[in-house]
């Protein structure tokens, strides 16, 4: 029988930036209170820390969730290889413009005039052309 444990930890754009710029010997830690600035503040506290495994082998990803309502203290620790962290970094780098809404700012919107409605304002280069160089 396999026990599955899951915790969610939403990262802000600045926190994503800290994570993707992390060097092999660096660590970072984030603290969240999901109910901050409400009457439930302090009932649930979350922390996420990324620490190096040593010898440039990857990182430990640690999540701690202290729930004072349910009187639980969950700790999850997962080793992440250097290659796995590279995949995470790439995925987060791709997601960051979407988190910040830049994809909406650069997306094509229909023009108000009927003659230019079919022509995009911004043309993205074809990714296949990058391989032809």
N, CA, C and O atoms as CSV, one atom per row, in Angstrom:
chain,resi,resn,atom,element,x,y,z
A,1,UNK,N,N,0.840,-1.181,0.000
A,1,UNK,CA,C,0.000,0.000,0.000
A,1,UNK,C,C,0.887,1.247,0.000
A,1,UNK,O,O,1.777,1.388,0.839
A,2,UNK,N,N,0.635,2.134,-0.939
A,2,UNK,CA,C,1.415,3.352,-1.061
A,2,UNK,C,C,0.663,4.516,-0.425
A,2,UNK,O,O,-0.520,4.723,-0.693
A,3,UNK,N,N,1.346,5.258,0.402
A,3,UNK,CA,C,0.761,6.453,1.010
A,3,UNK,C,C,1.187,7.646,0.183
A,3,UNK,O,O,2.375,7.879,-0.037
A,4,UNK,N,N,0.193,8.402,-0.273
A,4,UNK,CA,C,0.506,9.603,-1.048
A,4,UNK,C,C,0.227,10.828,-0.198
A,4,UNK,O,O,-0.863,10.996,0.349
A,5,UNK,N,N,1.236,11.677,-0.102
A,5,UNK,CA,C,1.090,12.933,0.628
A,5,UNK,C,C,1.370,14.056,-0.348
A,5,UNK,O,O,2.315,14.004,-1.135
A,6,UNK,N,N,0.527,15.073,-0.279
A,6,UNK,CA,C,0.669,16.190,-1.208
A,6,UNK,C,C,0.476,17.494,-0.438
A,6,UNK,O,O,-0.396,17.597,0.424
A,7,UNK,N,N,1.288,18.468,-0.758
A,7,UNK,CA,C,1.153,19.816,-0.211
A,7,UNK,C,C,1.318,20.797,-1.353
A,7,UNK,O,O,2.101,20.560,-2.273
A,8,UNK,N,N,0.595,21.884,-1.300
A,8,UNK,CA,C,0.696,22.939,-2.305
A,8,UNK,C,C,1.463,24.115,-1.731
A,8,UNK,O,O,1.326,24.448,-0.553
A,9,UNK,N,N,2.266,24.738,-2.571
A,9,UNK,CA,C,3.026,25.921,-2.169
A,9,UNK,C,C,3.120,26.823,-3.394
A,9,UNK,O,O,3.899,26.555,-4.309
A,10,UNK,N,N,2.329,27.887,-3.411
A,10,UNK,CA,C,2.317,28.814,-4.545
A,10,UNK,C,C,3.489,29.780,-4.419
A,10,UNK,O,O,3.742,30.327,-3.345
A,11,UNK,N,N,4.195,29.982,-5.514
A,11,UNK,CA,C,5.345,30.884,-5.530
A,11,UNK,C,C,4.997,32.181,-6.235
A,11,UNK,O,O,4.309,32.177,-7.256
A,12,UNK,N,N,5.471,33.282,-5.693
A,12,UNK,CA,C,5.309,34.587,-6.334
A,12,UNK,C,C,6.344,34.706,-7.451
A,12,UNK,O,O,7.294,33.924,-7.495
A,13,UNK,N,N,6.172,35.672,-8.355
A,13,UNK,CA,C,7.185,35.859,-9.405
A,13,UNK,C,C,8.595,36.081,-8.843
A,13,UNK,O,O,9.569,35.570,-9.396
A,14,UNK,N,N,8.706,36.829,-7.762
A,14,UNK,CA,C,10.018,37.082,-7.155
A,14,UNK,C,C,10.612,35.797,-6.583
A,14,UNK,O,O,11.815,35.559,-6.690
A,15,UNK,N,N,9.752,34.965,-5.972
A,15,UNK,CA,C,10.234,33.697,-5.434
A,15,UNK,C,C,10.664,32.756,-6.558
A,15,UNK,O,O,11.658,32.042,-6.421
A,16,UNK,N,N,9.927,32.750,-7.662
A,16,UNK,CA,C,10.332,31.955,-8.829
A,16,UNK,C,C,11.690,32.436,-9.319
A,16,UNK,O,O,12.553,31.627,-9.659
A,17,UNK,N,N,11.883,33.759,-9.356
A,17,UNK,CA,C,13.176,34.317,-9.762
A,17,UNK,C,C,14.303,33.864,-8.850
A,17,UNK,O,O,15.391,33.541,-9.327
A,18,UNK,N,N,14.059,33.836,-7.543
A,18,UNK,CA,C,15.070,33.349,-6.594
A,18,UNK,C,C,15.404,31.892,-6.858
A,18,UNK,O,O,16.567,31.493,-6.794
A,19,UNK,N,N,14.389,31.104,-7.154
A,19,UNK,CA,C,14.583,29.679,-7.377
A,19,UNK,C,C,15.355,29.408,-8.668
A,19,UNK,O,O,16.265,28.580,-8.678
A,20,UNK,N,N,15.000,30.099,-9.762
A,20,UNK,CA,C,15.668,29.808,-11.040
A,20,UNK,C,C,17.083,30.395,-11.108
A,20,UNK,O,O,17.878,30.004,-11.962
A,21,UNK,N,N,17.390,31.321,-10.218
A,21,UNK,CA,C,18.745,31.885,-10.213
A,21,UNK,C,C,19.649,31.229,-9.170
A,21,UNK,O,O,20.777,31.670,-8.952
A,22,UNK,N,N,19.153,30.185,-8.535
A,22,UNK,CA,C,19.897,29.506,-7.485
A,22,UNK,C,C,21.159,28.846,-8.031
A,22,UNK,O,O,21.106,28.099,-9.009
A,23,UNK,N,N,22.277,29.124,-7.400
A,23,UNK,CA,C,23.544,28.497,-7.773
A,23,UNK,C,C,23.687,27.138,-7.123
A,23,UNK,O,O,22.911,26.805,-6.228
A,24,UNK,N,N,24.665,26.337,-7.550
A,24,UNK,CA,C,24.817,24.963,-7.047
A,24,UNK,C,C,25.100,24.863,-5.550
A,24,UNK,O,O,24.786,23.844,-4.936
A,25,UNK,N,N,25.681,25.889,-4.957
A,25,UNK,CA,C,25.988,25.840,-3.527
A,25,UNK,C,C,25.083,26.758,-2.714
A,25,UNK,O,O,25.306,26.948,-1.519
A,26,UNK,N,N,24.062,27.327,-3.355
A,26,UNK,CA,C,23.175,28.283,-2.674
A,26,UNK,C,C,21.888,27.610,-2.222
A,26,UNK,O,O,21.507,26.554,-2.727
A,27,UNK,N,N,21.233,28.242,-1.264
A,27,UNK,CA,C,19.949,27.753,-0.788
A,27,UNK,C,C,18.988,28.927,-0.685
A,27,UNK,O,O,19.400,30.087,-0.695
A,28,UNK,N,N,17.703,28.611,-0.587
A,28,UNK,CA,C,16.700,29.653,-0.387
A,28,UNK,C,C,15.564,29.078,0.458
A,28,UNK,O,O,15.366,27.865,0.519
A,29,UNK,N,N,14.829,29.973,1.103
A,29,UNK,CA,C,13.720,29.548,1.955
A,29,UNK,C,C,12.613,30.583,1.869
A,29,UNK,O,O,12.864,31.788,1.870
A,30,UNK,N,N,11.378,30.089,1.793
A,30,UNK,CA,C,10.204,30.949,1.693
A,30,UNK,C,C,9.224,30.575,2.794
A,30,UNK,O,O,9.046,29.398,3.110
A,31,UNK,N,N,8.587,31.590,3.376
A,31,UNK,CA,C,7.584,31.376,4.416
A,31,UNK,C,C,6.266,31.969,3.953
A,31,UNK,O,O,6.221,33.098,3.465
A,32,UNK,N,N,5.180,31.193,4.108
A,32,UNK,CA,C,3.852,31.668,3.718
A,32,UNK,C,C,2.845,31.416,4.831
A,32,UNK,O,O,2.913,30.418,5.548
A,33,UNK,N,N,1.918,32.344,4.952
A,33,UNK,CA,C,0.731,32.162,5.775
A,33,UNK,C,C,-0.446,32.365,4.830
A,33,UNK,O,O,-0.769,33.503,4.491
A,34,UNK,N,N,-1.101,31.271,4.392
A,34,UNK,CA,C,-2.171,31.398,3.405
A,34,UNK,C,C,-3.316,32.322,3.828
A,34,UNK,O,O,-4.048,32.826,2.977
A,35,UNK,N,N,-3.472,32.543,5.117
A,35,UNK,CA,C,-4.571,33.384,5.607
A,35,UNK,C,C,-4.094,34.739,6.116
A,35,UNK,O,O,-4.778,35.394,6.902
A,36,UNK,N,N,-2.912,35.154,5.659
A,36,UNK,CA,C,-2.362,36.430,6.119
A,36,UNK,C,C,-3.347,37.571,5.868
A,36,UNK,O,O,-4.032,37.601,4.845
A,37,UNK,N,N,-3.405,38.483,6.792
A,37,UNK,CA,C,-4.278,39.661,6.738
A,37,UNK,C,C,-5.763,39.288,6.786
A,37,UNK,O,O,-6.611,40.001,6.250
A,38,UNK,N,N,-6.061,38.166,7.433
A,38,UNK,CA,C,-7.458,37.789,7.666
A,38,UNK,C,C,-7.591,37.352,9.123
A,38,UNK,O,O,-6.606,37.303,9.860
A,39,UNK,N,N,-8.795,37.042,9.519
A,39,UNK,CA,C,-9.019,36.625,10.904
A,39,UNK,C,C,-8.408,35.251,11.195
A,39,UNK,O,O,-8.270,34.875,12.359
A,40,UNK,N,N,-8.042,34.503,10.158
A,40,UNK,CA,C,-7.443,33.176,10.331
A,40,UNK,C,C,-5.917,33.201,10.271
A,40,UNK,O,O,-5.283,32.148,10.211
A,41,UNK,N,N,-5.333,34.381,10.285
A,41,UNK,CA,C,-3.878,34.519,10.198
A,41,UNK,C,C,-3.198,33.721,11.307
A,41,UNK,O,O,-3.625,33.754,12.461
A,42,UNK,N,N,-2.141,33.009,10.944
A,42,UNK,CA,C,-1.357,32.245,11.906
A,42,UNK,C,C,-1.849,30.831,12.147
A,42,UNK,O,O,-1.181,30.054,12.829
A,43,UNK,N,N,-3.011,30.481,11.596
A,43,UNK,CA,C,-3.533,29.134,11.820
A,43,UNK,C,C,-2.772,28.085,11.005
A,43,UNK,O,O,-2.587,26.954,11.456
A,44,UNK,N,N,-2.334,28.466,9.804
A,44,UNK,CA,C,-1.536,27.570,8.958
A,44,UNK,C,C,-0.272,28.328,8.546
A,44,UNK,O,O,-0.338,29.456,8.058
A,45,UNK,N,N,0.860,27.695,8.751
A,45,UNK,CA,C,2.138,28.277,8.351
A,45,UNK,C,C,2.866,27.278,7.480
A,45,UNK,O,O,2.975,26.099,7.816
A,46,UNK,N,N,3.370,27.773,6.343
A,46,UNK,CA,C,4.076,26.913,5.402
A,46,UNK,C,C,5.484,27.442,5.172
A,46,UNK,O,O,5.710,28.652,5.154
A,47,UNK,N,N,6.422,26.527,4.998
A,47,UNK,CA,C,7.769,26.934,4.600
A,47,UNK,C,C,8.276,25.973,3.527
A,47,UNK,O,O,8.007,24.772,3.554
A,48,UNK,N,N,9.012,26.543,2.594
A,48,UNK,CA,C,9.648,25.788,1.513
A,48,UNK,C,C,11.115,26.155,1.521
A,48,UNK,O,O,11.466,27.333,1.451
A,49,UNK,N,N,11.966,25.163,1.607
A,49,UNK,CA,C,13.401,25.440,1.549
A,49,UNK,C,C,14.044,24.542,0.500
A,49,UNK,O,O,13.687,23.375,0.340
A,50,UNK,N,N,15.000,25.126,-0.203
A,50,UNK,CA,C,15.791,24.422,-1.201
A,50,UNK,C,C,17.236,24.527,-0.732
A,50,UNK,O,O,17.785,25.624,-0.633
A,51,UNK,N,N,17.854,23.375,-0.443
A,51,UNK,CA,C,19.227,23.365,0.044
A,51,UNK,C,C,20.066,22.417,-0.803
A,51,UNK,O,O,19.570,21.382,-1.250
A,52,UNK,N,N,21.337,22.761,-1.029
A,52,UNK,CA,C,22.186,21.902,-1.873
A,52,UNK,C,C,22.495,20.564,-1.203
A,52,UNK,O,O,22.660,20.486,0.014
A,53,UNK,N,N,22.569,19.522,-2.018
A,53,UNK,CA,C,22.941,18.198,-1.519
A,53,UNK,C,C,24.445,18.111,-1.257
A,53,UNK,O,O,24.889,17.264,-0.481
A,54,UNK,N,N,25.216,18.963,-1.885
A,54,UNK,CA,C,26.675,18.926,-1.751
A,54,UNK,C,C,27.305,18.325,-2.984
A,54,UNK,O,O,26.689,17.523,-3.685
A,55,UNK,N,N,28.525,18.715,-3.241
A,55,UNK,CA,C,29.293,18.232,-4.395
A,55,UNK,C,C,28.556,18.454,-5.709
A,55,UNK,O,O,28.721,17.686,-6.657
A,56,UNK,N,N,27.741,19.506,-5.764
A,56,UNK,CA,C,27.023,19.875,-6.997
A,56,UNK,C,C,26.168,18.719,-7.535
A,56,UNK,O,O,26.078,18.512,-8.745
A,57,UNK,N,N,25.541,17.968,-6.614
A,57,UNK,CA,C,24.740,16.805,-7.001
A,57,UNK,C,C,23.246,17.080,-7.083
A,57,UNK,O,O,22.492,16.210,-7.518
A,58,UNK,N,N,22.798,18.257,-6.680
A,58,UNK,CA,C,21.377,18.555,-6.687
A,58,UNK,C,C,20.956,19.264,-5.418
A,58,UNK,O,O,21.762,19.939,-4.777
A,59,UNK,N,N,19.697,19.111,-5.058
A,59,UNK,CA,C,19.130,19.846,-3.926
A,59,UNK,C,C,18.178,18.963,-3.135
A,59,UNK,O,O,17.686,17.949,-3.631
A,60,UNK,N,N,17.931,19.369,-1.897
A,60,UNK,CA,C,16.838,18.837,-1.104
A,60,UNK,C,C,15.733,19.876,-1.139
A,60,UNK,O,O,15.976,21.050,-0.860
A,61,UNK,N,N,14.517,19.456,-1.482
A,61,UNK,CA,C,13.347,20.322,-1.440
A,61,UNK,C,C,12.554,19.911,-0.207
A,61,UNK,O,O,12.089,18.776,-0.107
A,62,UNK,N,N,12.405,20.841,0.730
A,62,UNK,CA,C,11.728,20.568,1.991
A,62,UNK,C,C,10.503,21.461,2.130
A,62,UNK,O,O,10.588,22.677,1.961
A,63,UNK,N,N,9.368,20.851,2.438
A,63,UNK,CA,C,8.143,21.607,2.704
A,63,UNK,C,C,7.669,21.238,4.101
A,63,UNK,O,O,7.584,20.061,4.453
A,64,UNK,N,N,7.364,22.257,4.886
A,64,UNK,CA,C,6.811,22.069,6.218
A,64,UNK,C,C,5.499,22.817,6.293
A,64,UNK,O,O,5.421,23.986,5.916
A,65,UNK,N,N,4.459,22.142,6.781
A,65,UNK,CA,C,3.149,22.762,6.942
A,65,UNK,C,C,2.703,22.539,8.380
A,65,UNK,O,O,2.454,21.410,8.801
A,66,UNK,N,N,2.607,23.628,9.121
A,66,UNK,CA,C,2.143,23.602,10.506
A,66,UNK,C,C,0.699,24.077,10.510
A,66,UNK,O,O,0.424,25.237,10.203
A,67,UNK,N,N,-0.220,23.193,10.853
A,67,UNK,CA,C,-1.646,23.517,10.873
A,67,UNK,C,C,-2.110,23.484,12.329
A,67,UNK,O,O,-2.291,22.411,12.905
A,68,UNK,N,N,-2.300,24.669,12.921
A,68,UNK,CA,C,-2.713,24.763,14.314
A,68,UNK,C,C,-4.173,24.389,14.523
A,68,UNK,O,O,-4.564,24.035,15.635
A,69,UNK,N,N,-4.989,24.460,13.469
A,69,UNK,CA,C,-6.401,24.087,13.574
A,69,UNK,C,C,-6.524,22.572,13.704
A,69,UNK,O,O,-7.210,22.069,14.595
A,70,UNK,N,N,-5.846,21.841,12.798
A,70,UNK,CA,C,-5.893,20.372,12.816
A,70,UNK,C,C,-4.837,19.769,13.736
A,70,UNK,O,O,-4.766,18.551,13.902
A,71,UNK,N,N,-4.018,20.632,14.329
A,71,UNK,CA,C,-2.926,20.216,15.210
A,71,UNK,C,C,-2.013,19.189,14.528
A,71,UNK,O,O,-1.715,18.124,15.069
A,72,UNK,N,N,-1.581,19.564,13.301
A,72,UNK,CA,C,-0.667,18.710,12.548
A,72,UNK,C,C,0.577,19.496,12.166
A,72,UNK,O,O,0.550,20.719,12.032
A,73,UNK,N,N,1.650,18.772,11.998
A,73,UNK,CA,C,2.911,19.352,11.542
A,73,UNK,C,C,3.502,18.375,10.536
A,73,UNK,O,O,4.147,17.397,10.915
A,74,UNK,N,N,3.276,18.646,9.233
A,74,UNK,CA,C,3.751,17.761,8.177
A,74,UNK,C,C,5.068,18.253,7.621
A,74,UNK,O,O,5.265,19.448,7.398
A,75,UNK,N,N,5.972,17.303,7.400
A,75,UNK,CA,C,7.264,17.620,6.790
A,75,UNK,C,C,7.509,16.657,5.645
A,75,UNK,O,O,7.438,15.438,5.802
A,76,UNK,N,N,7.798,17.236,4.489
A,76,UNK,CA,C,8.131,16.433,3.309
A,76,UNK,C,C,9.507,16.864,2.832
A,76,UNK,O,O,9.793,18.057,2.726
A,77,UNK,N,N,10.342,15.900,2.550
A,77,UNK,CA,C,11.684,16.190,2.059
A,77,UNK,C,C,11.957,15.288,0.861
A,77,UNK,O,O,11.846,14.065,0.944
A,78,UNK,N,N,12.316,15.920,-0.255
A,78,UNK,CA,C,12.541,15.177,-1.495
A,78,UNK,C,C,13.902,15.564,-2.065
A,78,UNK,O,O,14.165,16.746,-2.287
A,79,UNK,N,N,14.771,14.578,-2.306
A,79,UNK,CA,C,16.025,14.897,-2.992
A,79,UNK,C,C,15.750,15.093,-4.486
A,79,UNK,O,O,15.005,14.324,-5.094
A,80,UNK,N,N,16.351,16.118,-5.062
A,80,UNK,CA,C,16.175,16.438,-6.478
A,80,UNK,C,C,17.559,16.451,-7.118
A,80,UNK,O,O,18.443,17.191,-6.684
A,81,UNK,N,N,17.744,15.636,-8.145
A,81,UNK,CA,C,19.053,15.573,-8.803
A,81,UNK,C,C,19.315,16.881,-9.561
A,81,UNK,O,O,18.417,17.697,-9.769
A,82,UNK,N,N,20.547,17.040,-9.954
A,82,UNK,CA,C,20.937,18.215,-10.739
A,82,UNK,C,C,20.121,18.296,-12.031
A,82,UNK,O,O,19.677,19.376,-12.421
A,83,UNK,N,N,19.926,17.155,-12.692
A,83,UNK,CA,C,19.153,17.116,-13.943
A,83,UNK,C,C,17.682,17.441,-13.696
A,83,UNK,O,O,17.074,18.180,-14.470
A,84,UNK,N,N,17.109,16.897,-12.631
A,84,UNK,CA,C,15.717,17.187,-12.304
A,84,UNK,C,C,15.531,18.669,-11.990
A,84,UNK,O,O,14.528,19.269,-12.376
A,85,UNK,N,N,16.505,19.260,-11.286
A,85,UNK,CA,C,16.419,20.685,-10.972
A,85,UNK,C,C,16.527,21.520,-12.244
A,85,UNK,O,O,15.890,22.568,-12.350
A,86,UNK,N,N,17.322,21.069,-13.204
A,86,UNK,CA,C,17.430,21.783,-14.486
A,86,UNK,C,C,16.082,21.774,-15.200
A,86,UNK,O,O,15.699,22.772,-15.810
A,87,UNK,N,N,15.365,20.665,-15.130
A,87,UNK,CA,C,14.031,20.589,-15.733
A,87,UNK,C,C,13.074,21.538,-15.009
A,87,UNK,O,O,12.302,22.253,-15.647
A,88,UNK,N,N,13.130,21.543,-13.670
A,88,UNK,CA,C,12.284,22.466,-12.895
A,88,UNK,C,C,12.596,23.920,-13.259
A,88,UNK,O,O,11.687,24.725,-13.457
A,89,UNK,N,N,13.874,24.244,-13.345
A,89,UNK,CA,C,14.297,25.605,-13.678
A,89,UNK,C,C,13.767,26.013,-15.058
A,89,UNK,O,O,13.289,27.134,-15.231
A,90,UNK,N,N,13.850,25.113,-16.034
A,90,UNK,CA,C,13.363,25.401,-17.384
A,90,UNK,C,C,11.850,25.599,-17.378
A,90,UNK,O,O,11.344,26.532,-18.001
A,91,UNK,N,N,11.132,24.733,-16.682
A,91,UNK,CA,C,9.667,24.857,-16.603
A,91,UNK,C,C,9.260,26.155,-15.923
A,91,UNK,O,O,8.324,26.819,-16.366
A,92,UNK,N,N,9.950,26.521,-14.856
A,92,UNK,CA,C,9.629,27.764,-14.156
A,92,UNK,C,C,9.996,28.985,-15.002
A,92,UNK,O,O,9.290,29.993,-14.975
A,93,UNK,N,N,11.082,28.899,-15.744
A,93,UNK,CA,C,11.466,30.005,-16.630
A,93,UNK,C,C,10.417,30.213,-17.712
A,93,UNK,O,O,10.123,31.346,-18.091
A,94,UNK,N,N,9.855,29.120,-18.207
A,94,UNK,CA,C,8.789,29.212,-19.208
A,94,UNK,C,C,7.508,29.773,-18.587
A,94,UNK,O,O,6.807,30.564,-19.218
A,95,UNK,N,N,7.202,29.363,-17.353
A,95,UNK,CA,C,5.953,29.777,-16.694
A,95,UNK,C,C,5.994,31.223,-16.199
A,95,UNK,O,O,4.946,31.860,-16.093
A,96,UNK,N,N,7.167,31.749,-15.898
A,96,UNK,CA,C,7.277,33.082,-15.293
A,96,UNK,C,C,6.582,34.186,-16.089
A,96,UNK,O,O,5.855,34.972,-15.482
A,97,UNK,N,N,6.758,34.296,-17.404
A,97,UNK,CA,C,6.030,35.344,-18.139
A,97,UNK,C,C,4.507,35.190,-18.033
A,97,UNK,O,O,3.777,36.182,-18.047
A,98,UNK,N,N,4.037,33.955,-17.929
A,98,UNK,CA,C,2.603,33.712,-17.791
A,98,UNK,C,C,2.123,34.115,-16.394
A,98,UNK,O,O,1.036,34.675,-16.249
A,99,UNK,N,N,2.932,33.830,-15.368
A,99,UNK,CA,C,2.596,34.215,-13.997
A,99,UNK,C,C,2.471,35.730,-13.896
A,99,UNK,O,O,1.596,36.247,-13.201
A,100,UNK,N,N,3.348,36.432,-14.593
A,100,UNK,CA,C,3.356,37.897,-14.529
A,100,UNK,C,C,2.373,38.538,-15.500
A,100,UNK,O,O,2.169,39.751,-15.455
A,101,UNK,N,N,1.753,37.738,-16.386
A,101,UNK,CA,C,0.781,38.273,-17.327
A,101,UNK,C,C,1.395,38.845,-18.588
A,101,UNK,O,O,0.703,39.493,-19.373
A,102,UNK,N,N,2.680,38.618,-18.794
A,102,UNK,CA,C,3.342,39.162,-19.976
A,102,UNK,C,C,2.827,38.511,-21.249
A,102,UNK,O,O,2.822,39.135,-22.310
A,103,UNK,N,N,2.392,37.251,-21.147
A,103,UNK,CA,C,1.873,36.583,-22.334
A,103,UNK,C,C,0.620,37.300,-22.840
A,103,UNK,O,O,0.374,37.324,-24.046
A,104,UNK,N,N,-0.172,37.882,-21.941
A,104,UNK,CA,C,-1.361,38.629,-22.332
A,104,UNK,C,C,-0.979,39.965,-22.965
A,104,UNK,O,O,-1.620,40.419,-23.913
A,105,UNK,N,N,0.058,40.580,-22.438
A,105,UNK,CA,C,0.490,41.879,-22.962
A,105,UNK,C,C,1.063,41.734,-24.377
A,105,UNK,O,O,0.951,42.656,-25.185
A,106,UNK,N,N,1.663,40.608,-24.674
A,106,UNK,CA,C,2.298,40.404,-25.975
A,106,UNK,C,C,1.437,39.612,-26.951
A,106,UNK,O,O,1.801,39.449,-28.115
A,107,UNK,N,N,0.291,39.118,-26.474
A,107,UNK,CA,C,-0.546,38.322,-27.375
A,107,UNK,C,C,-1.247,39.229,-28.373
A,107,UNK,O,O,-1.389,40.432,-28.154
A,108,UNK,N,N,-1.675,38.635,-29.459
A,108,UNK,CA,C,-2.352,39.403,-30.498
A,108,UNK,C,C,-3.804,39.624,-30.116
A,108,UNK,O,O,-4.475,38.711,-29.634
A,109,UNK,N,N,-4.283,40.833,-30.332
A,109,UNK,CA,C,-5.668,41.203,-30.075
A,109,UNK,C,C,-6.269,41.687,-31.383
A,109,UNK,O,O,-5.576,42.330,-32.171
A,110,UNK,N,N,-7.540,41.398,-31.634
A,110,UNK,CA,C,-8.151,41.885,-32.871
A,110,UNK,C,C,-8.103,43.411,-32.953
A,110,UNK,O,O,-8.356,44.106,-31.969
A,111,UNK,N,N,-7.780,43.910,-34.123
A,111,UNK,CA,C,-7.725,45.344,-34.362
A,111,UNK,C,C,-9.149,45.883,-34.508
A,111,UNK,O,O,-10.069,45.136,-34.840
A,112,UNK,N,N,-9.324,47.163,-34.262
A,112,UNK,CA,C,-10.658,47.759,-34.348
A,112,UNK,C,C,-11.090,47.988,-35.797
A,112,UNK,O,O,-12.287,48.042,-36.079
A,113,UNK,N,N,-10.130,48.123,-36.720
A,113,UNK,CA,C,-10.498,48.326,-38.126
A,113,UNK,C,C,-10.639,46.992,-38.815
A,113,UNK,O,O,-9.916,46.047,-38.499
A,114,UNK,N,N,-11.558,46.902,-39.749
A,114,UNK,CA,C,-11.838,45.619,-40.399
A,114,UNK,C,C,-10.721,45.196,-41.348
A,114,UNK,O,O,-10.539,43.999,-41.570
A,115,UNK,N,N,-9.968,46.139,-41.916
A,115,UNK,CA,C,-8.933,45.778,-42.884
A,115,UNK,C,C,-7.710,45.162,-42.210
A,115,UNK,O,O,-7.039,44.319,-42.806
A,116,UNK,N,N,-7.414,45.563,-40.994
A,116,UNK,CA,C,-6.221,45.041,-40.327
A,116,UNK,C,C,-6.559,43.999,-39.269
A,116,UNK,O,O,-5.672,43.579,-38.526
A,117,UNK,N,N,-7.801,43.576,-39.179
A,117,UNK,CA,C,-8.218,42.632,-38.144
A,117,UNK,C,C,-7.546,41.268,-38.299
A,117,UNK,O,O,-7.313,40.580,-37.305
A,118,UNK,N,N,-7.237,40.877,-39.519
A,118,UNK,CA,C,-6.639,39.560,-39.712
A,118,UNK,C,C,-5.121,39.574,-39.574
A,118,UNK,O,O,-4.495,38.514,-39.579
A,119,UNK,N,N,-4.528,40.739,-39.455
A,119,UNK,CA,C,-3.070,40.847,-39.369
A,119,UNK,C,C,-2.655,40.984,-37.898
A,119,UNK,O,O,-3.116,41.906,-37.226
A,120,UNK,N,N,-1.803,40.098,-37.383
A,120,UNK,CA,C,-1.390,40.204,-35.979
A,120,UNK,C,C,-0.486,41.409,-35.744
A,120,UNK,O,O,0.290,41.814,-36.610
A,121,UNK,N,N,-0.615,41.975,-34.523
A,121,UNK,CA,C,0.231,43.094,-34.121
A,121,UNK,C,C,1.653,42.633,-33.878
A,121,UNK,O,O,2.600,43.354,-34.193
A,122,UNK,N,N,1.816,41.462,-33.331
A,122,UNK,CA,C,3.117,40.964,-32.914
A,122,UNK,C,C,3.277,39.558,-33.465
A,122,UNK,O,O,2.450,38.686,-33.198
A,123,UNK,N,N,4.327,39.335,-34.228
A,123,UNK,CA,C,4.560,38.016,-34.786
A,123,UNK,C,C,5.701,37.350,-34.037
A,123,UNK,O,O,6.798,37.897,-33.927
A,124,UNK,N,N,5.424,36.166,-33.528
A,124,UNK,CA,C,6.467,35.401,-32.842
A,124,UNK,C,C,7.238,34.600,-33.884
A,124,UNK,O,O,6.639,34.056,-34.811
A,125,UNK,N,N,8.550,34.522,-33.743
A,125,UNK,CA,C,9.332,33.754,-34.718
A,125,UNK,C,C,8.989,32.271,-34.621
A,125,UNK,O,O,8.633,31.767,-33.556
A,126,UNK,N,N,9.104,31.595,-35.741
A,126,UNK,CA,C,8.860,30.164,-35.776
A,126,UNK,C,C,10.014,29.472,-35.081
A,126,UNK,O,O,11.163,29.638,-35.490
A,127,UNK,N,N,9.730,28.672,-34.005
A,127,UNK,CA,C,10.819,28.015,-33.280
A,127,UNK,C,C,11.664,27.095,-34.169
A,127,UNK,O,O,12.852,26.905,-33.908
A,128,UNK,N,N,11.060,26.526,-35.211
A,128,UNK,CA,C,11.813,25.623,-36.084
A,128,UNK,C,C,12.926,26.375,-36.809
A,128,UNK,O,O,13.950,25.778,-37.143
A,129,UNK,N,N,12.750,27.665,-37.059
A,129,UNK,CA,C,13.777,28.429,-37.752
A,129,UNK,C,C,15.061,28.570,-36.940
A,129,UNK,O,O,16.130,28.806,-37.502
A,130,UNK,N,N,14.956,28.425,-35.622
A,130,UNK,CA,C,16.147,28.508,-34.780
A,130,UNK,C,C,17.097,27.333,-35.050
A,130,UNK,O,O,18.314,27.481,-34.934
A,131,UNK,N,N,16.549,26.181,-35.404
A,131,UNK,CA,C,17.362,25.006,-35.636
A,131,UNK,C,C,18.021,25.041,-37.019
A,131,UNK,O,O,18.980,24.312,-37.271
A,132,UNK,N,N,17.510,25.879,-37.900
A,132,UNK,CA,C,18.043,25.968,-39.258
A,132,UNK,C,C,19.278,26.843,-39.343
A,132,UNK,O,O,19.935,26.871,-40.384
A,133,UNK,N,N,19.609,27.545,-38.297
A,133,UNK,CA,C,20.736,28.486,-38.338
A,133,UNK,C,C,22.060,27.782,-38.265
A,133,UNK,O,O,23.106,28.431,-38.288
